[in-house]
Amino acid sequence: QLTASLEAEGTFETQTAFAQWQLSESTFPGQGELTLADNRLVIDNTQLRVADGTVTANGIALLDSGDWQAALATNDVPVERFTPQAQGLLSANLDASGNLYELNLAKIEAAGEAAIANAQVRIPNLNQPLLAPGDWTTAFQWQGDRIAVETFTAPGVQANGTIGVDFAQSVPIGDFDLNVALQQFDLQPFNQLAPQTIQDYGQLAGLTSFNGQLTGTLDNPQLAGEIGRAHV
C-alpha cells in the first residue's frame, strides 16, 4: 500500500513541489521524499527494508538536460532474496550516473565497493561450491556490458579482471577473464569441472597455491597458470 502527501506551488514556467511517500504492507516496505525546484528533482531520505537489512538511496535529476546521479547503499541485505544460488549479507556503496533519455545499461556509469558476510555461491550443475563459505569483499566498476573487478578477496582467493553480464540469462554471468591467486586452496571442488572420463581416472585432493588466469564461461571455464606445492 502506497500513501503520499504533496505540496506544490508555482506557475507554468516555474514550479516547486515536495512529496513524502510511504510503502507499507509490501515485500520491501519503505519511505522517502521527493523535491522539485528549479527544474531539478531531488530524491532524498529513501529507505527500503529487505528482510532485516536496509537499502538507502539519494539522487538528483536535471529535468532540462536529463542528466542524473544517484548514490545507493545497502546494509545487511540477504542476497538469497534476489537469487537462489547465493547466500550471505550484502553491505555495499554504489555511485551511478546517466541520462534519463538514454536509460540503458550501456550508457550508465557506476562504481562501488561491496562486502558479503558469510558468502556462499552455488554454480548450477555443480554439487558443491568452488569457494569456501566466508566473507567476500570487492571494488568494481560497471563498463556497459561487464563488471571490471578492481579487487576481490574471499577465503584463500584474490582476483581482478572482468566479468560479462547478460540479464537475458537465468544466471546473468557471461564470459569472464580474471587474474586469480589462490592460497591453501582446497582442490576437491574442481573435480566437478573435469570431464567424466578424467574423473573416473582420478580425483584431485589436498591444498594448493595457484597464480594464473580463469577465462571462459560458467559452462566452459578454462584455467591456466602455475600451481604451487600441493599438500595432499
C-alpha positions as CSV (number, residue, x, y, z in Angstrom):
1,Q,0.0,0.0,0.0
2,L,1.4,3.3,-1.1
3,T,0.5,6.6,0.6
4,A,1.8,10.1,-0.2
5,S,1.4,13.7,0.7
6,L,2.1,16.5,-1.8
7,E,2.6,20.3,-1.5
8,A,3.0,22.3,-4.7
9,E,3.0,25.9,-6.0
10,G,4.3,28.0,-8.9
11,T,3.5,28.9,-12.4
12,F,3.6,27.2,-15.8
13,E,7.2,28.4,-16.1
14,T,8.5,27.6,-12.6
15,Q,7.1,25.0,-10.2
16,T,8.1,23.8,-6.8
17,A,6.7,20.7,-5.1
18,F,7.5,18.5,-2.1
19,A,6.2,15.0,-1.6
20,Q,6.6,12.4,1.1
21,W,5.7,8.8,0.4
22,Q,5.4,5.6,2.4
23,L,5.1,2.0,1.2
24,S,3.7,-0.4,3.8
25,E,2.4,-4.0,3.7
26,S,4.9,-4.7,0.9
27,T,7.7,-7.1,0.2
28,F,10.1,-4.2,0.6
29,P,8.4,-1.6,2.9
30,G,9.9,1.9,3.0
31,Q,9.6,5.6,2.7
32,G,11.2,8.6,1.0
33,E,11.0,12.3,-0.1
34,L,10.8,14.0,-3.5
35,T,11.5,17.7,-4.1
36,L,11.0,19.6,-7.4
37,A,12.5,23.0,-7.7
38,D,14.4,25.0,-10.4
39,N,13.7,22.2,-12.9
40,R,15.6,19.8,-10.6
41,L,14.2,16.7,-9.0
42,V,15.8,15.6,-5.7
43,I,15.2,12.1,-4.3
44,D,16.1,12.1,-0.6
45,N,15.8,10.1,2.6
46,T,14.7,7.0,0.6
47,Q,14.9,3.7,2.6
48,L,13.6,0.3,2.0
49,R,13.6,-2.8,4.2
50,V,14.8,-6.1,2.8
51,A,14.2,-8.7,5.5
52,D,16.4,-7.5,8.4
53,G,18.6,-5.3,6.1
54,T,18.1,-1.9,4.6
55,V,18.6,-0.2,1.2
56,T,19.0,3.6,1.2
57,A,19.1,5.9,-1.9
58,N,19.6,9.6,-2.8
59,G,19.7,11.2,-6.2
60,I,19.4,14.3,-8.4
61,A,17.9,14.6,-11.9
62,L,18.2,17.7,-14.0
63,L,15.0,17.7,-16.0
64,D,16.1,20.1,-18.7
65,S,19.2,18.0,-19.7
66,G,18.1,14.6,-18.4
67,D,21.3,14.1,-16.5
68,W,21.0,12.2,-13.2
69,Q,23.3,10.9,-10.5
70,A,22.5,8.7,-7.6
71,A,24.0,7.0,-4.5
72,L,22.8,3.7,-3.2
73,A,23.8,1.9,0.0
74,T,22.8,-1.5,1.4
75,N,23.3,-2.8,4.9
76,D,23.0,-6.5,5.8
77,V,20.7,-7.3,2.8
78,P,20.3,-11.1,2.4
79,V,21.3,-11.8,-1.2
80,E,19.2,-15.0,-1.3
81,R,16.2,-12.7,-1.6
82,F,17.3,-12.0,-5.2
83,T,19.0,-15.2,-6.4
84,P,18.6,-18.8,-5.0
85,Q,22.2,-19.6,-6.0
86,A,23.7,-17.2,-3.4
87,Q,23.7,-16.7,0.4
88,G,25.1,-14.0,2.6
89,L,24.5,-10.5,3.9
90,L,25.4,-7.7,1.4
91,S,26.7,-4.3,2.5
92,A,27.6,-2.0,-0.4
93,N,28.0,1.5,-1.6
94,L,27.3,2.4,-5.2
95,D,27.6,5.7,-7.1
96,A,25.9,5.9,-10.6
97,S,25.1,8.5,-13.2
98,G,23.5,8.6,-16.6
99,N,20.8,10.4,-18.7
100,L,17.1,10.0,-18.4
101,Y,16.8,9.9,-22.2
102,E,19.3,7.1,-22.6
103,L,18.1,4.6,-20.0
104,N,20.1,1.5,-20.9
105,L,22.8,-0.2,-19.1
106,A,25.5,0.6,-21.7
107,K,25.1,4.3,-21.1
108,I,25.2,4.1,-17.3
109,E,28.4,4.8,-15.3
110,A,28.7,3.1,-12.0
111,A,31.4,2.2,-9.4
112,G,31.3,0.9,-5.9
113,E,32.5,-1.3,-3.1
114,A,30.8,-4.3,-1.6
115,A,31.2,-6.9,1.1
116,I,29.2,-10.1,1.6
117,A,29.3,-11.6,5.1
118,N,29.2,-15.4,5.3
119,A,29.0,-15.6,1.5
120,Q,28.3,-18.8,-0.4
121,V,27.5,-19.2,-4.1
122,R,26.5,-22.5,-5.8
123,I,27.0,-22.8,-9.5
124,P,24.3,-24.7,-11.5
125,N,25.2,-28.3,-12.2
126,L,27.9,-28.4,-9.5
127,N,27.3,-30.3,-6.4
128,Q,29.4,-28.2,-4.1
129,P,30.7,-24.5,-4.3
130,L,34.1,-23.8,-5.7
131,L,34.8,-21.2,-3.0
132,A,34.6,-22.0,0.7
133,P,32.0,-20.0,2.6
134,G,33.3,-16.9,4.2
135,D,33.5,-13.1,3.9
136,W,33.9,-11.6,0.4
137,T,35.0,-8.0,-0.4
138,T,35.3,-6.3,-3.7
139,A,35.7,-2.9,-5.5
140,F,34.3,-2.7,-9.0
141,Q,33.2,-0.5,-12.0
142,W,30.4,-1.1,-14.5
143,Q,31.5,-0.9,-18.1
144,G,28.3,-1.2,-20.0
145,D,28.1,-4.9,-20.6
146,R,30.6,-6.2,-18.0
147,I,31.9,-5.6,-14.5
148,A,35.5,-4.6,-14.1
149,V,36.7,-6.1,-10.8
150,E,39.4,-4.0,-9.3
151,T,39.9,-6.2,-6.3
152,F,38.2,-9.3,-5.0
153,T,39.0,-11.2,-1.8
154,A,37.5,-14.4,-0.4
155,P,38.9,-17.1,1.9
156,G,42.1,-18.2,0.1
157,V,41.3,-16.2,-3.0
158,Q,42.4,-12.9,-4.6
159,A,41.3,-11.8,-8.1
160,N,40.8,-9.0,-10.5
161,G,39.6,-8.7,-14.1
162,T,36.3,-8.6,-16.0
163,I,33.0,-10.5,-15.8
164,G,30.5,-10.2,-18.6
165,V,26.8,-9.7,-17.7
166,D,23.8,-10.9,-19.6
167,F,20.5,-10.3,-17.9
168,A,18.6,-12.3,-20.5
169,Q,20.0,-15.4,-18.9
170,S,18.7,-17.1,-15.7
171,V,22.2,-16.8,-14.3
172,P,23.4,-13.4,-15.6
173,I,27.1,-14.3,-15.7
174,G,28.6,-14.2,-19.1
175,D,32.2,-14.6,-20.3
176,F,34.9,-13.8,-17.7
177,D,38.6,-13.0,-17.8
178,L,40.1,-13.0,-14.3
179,N,43.6,-13.0,-12.8
180,V,43.4,-15.4,-9.9
181,A,45.7,-16.1,-6.9
182,L,44.9,-18.9,-4.5
183,Q,46.5,-19.7,-1.2
184,Q,46.0,-23.0,0.6
185,F,43.0,-23.7,-1.7
186,D,41.0,-26.9,-1.5
187,L,41.2,-28.8,-4.8
188,Q,38.3,-31.1,-4.2
189,P,35.5,-28.9,-5.7
190,F,37.4,-28.6,-9.0
191,N,36.9,-32.3,-9.8
192,Q,33.3,-31.3,-10.8
193,L,34.8,-29.2,-13.7
194,A,36.7,-32.1,-15.2
195,P,35.2,-34.4,-17.9
196,Q,33.7,-37.6,-16.6
197,T,36.5,-39.7,-18.2
198,I,39.1,-37.8,-16.2
199,Q,37.0,-38.0,-13.0
200,D,36.8,-41.8,-13.5
201,Y,40.6,-41.9,-13.8
202,G,41.4,-40.0,-10.7
203,Q,40.4,-37.3,-8.3
204,L,42.1,-34.1,-7.1
205,A,42.5,-33.7,-3.3
206,G,44.5,-31.6,-0.9
207,L,45.5,-27.9,-0.6
208,T,47.5,-25.9,-3.2
209,S,48.5,-22.4,-4.2
210,F,48.0,-21.1,-7.8
211,N,48.7,-18.0,-9.9
212,G,47.1,-17.7,-13.3
213,Q,44.0,-16.8,-15.3
214,L,40.4,-18.0,-15.2
215,T,38.6,-17.4,-18.5
216,G,35.6,-18.7,-20.4
217,T,32.1,-19.1,-19.2
218,L,30.4,-21.0,-16.4
219,D,29.6,-23.8,-18.8
220,N,33.1,-23.9,-20.2
221,P,35.6,-22.4,-17.7
222,Q,39.3,-22.5,-18.6
223,L,42.1,-22.3,-16.1
224,A,45.8,-21.7,-16.9
225,G,48.7,-20.8,-14.7
226,E,51.3,-22.1,-12.2
227,I,50.4,-24.4,-9.4
228,G,52.4,-24.3,-6.2
229,R,53.2,-27.2,-3.9
230,A,50.1,-29.1,-3.0
231,H,49.6,-30.8,0.4
232,V,47.6,-34.0,-0.3
